[in-house]
Amino acid sequence: MDFTINTYTSLLKTLQSQGYTFQSFAEFLQNPAERSIILRNDVDRLPENALRFAKIQAGMGITASYFFRIAAESYHSGIIKKIVELGHEIGYHYEDLHLCKGDIDKAFESFSNNLAQLRQYYPVKTICMHGSPRSKWDSMDIWEKYDYRSLGIIGEPYFDIDFDEVFYLTDTGRRWDGWKVSVRDKVPQQEKRVRQGLVFHSTNDIIKAAQAGFLPNQIMITTHPQRWTDKPVAWVKEWVLQNLKNIVKRILVAIEK
């Protein structure tokens, strides 16, 4: 069964066995390993699930990056502290243009304040946009006027990673080919990767590709820990909710076209 803790652990073990170096996003930007995996964890909600992921990774000697929203369903100072203690990177999963209803100046002020709040627990150097698929505002538009580097930020994946070189995998839509129903969590190189045969639906598909030596040398893997659980009721609930969300996102994607 997919999207369980056991399946996720099997994925990590397989990737380790293939000789990949696991780097935080900041580490990769500063000194990318030739054969590297960035484990990006977007904590949209259920931060306790993120802590479980962090413990599994730390137990395997793996460093990962955790991007927290400022929203109540994500932000949890106690859990952030514990994840830092486990040796992981903390980043800001920002959605300030949405929160400020499209006002870029207010959004930058909000971003700055929220960044300072997170920096109470970790010297945040990286950020990542939260998609907010139902919002008409894309928070990356803040950077058309402002420069996040002025705040000591060294990277935002959608601006600072060359996805021609780094293969992007995300569990958006609770599937690994979810860009088809994604409003914002996707990269322009997706169709190119499909032509290369680098398209996977299940986690087991990725595991088999890794075992066959088919995966590229540099990969960013984005997971949303709330989607992964071994508890049957929680698993079914997430499966049902995500399928409903995917229907809505398909409509939004169709409207955009």
Buried (B, 14 or more C-beta within 10 A) or exposed (E): EBBBBEBBBBBBEBBBEBEBBBBBBBBBBEEBBEBBBBBBBBBBBBBEBBBBBBEBBBEEEBBBBBBBBBBEEBBBEEBBBBBBEBBBBBBBBBBBBBBBEEBBEBBBBBBBEBBEBBBEBBEBBBBBBBBBBEBEBBBBEBBEEBEBEEBEBBBBBBEBBEBEEBBBBBBBBBBBBBBBBBBBBBBEBBEEBEEEEBBBEBBBBBBEBBEEEEBEBBBBBBBBBBBBBBEEEBBEEBBEEBEEBBEEBBEBBEEEE
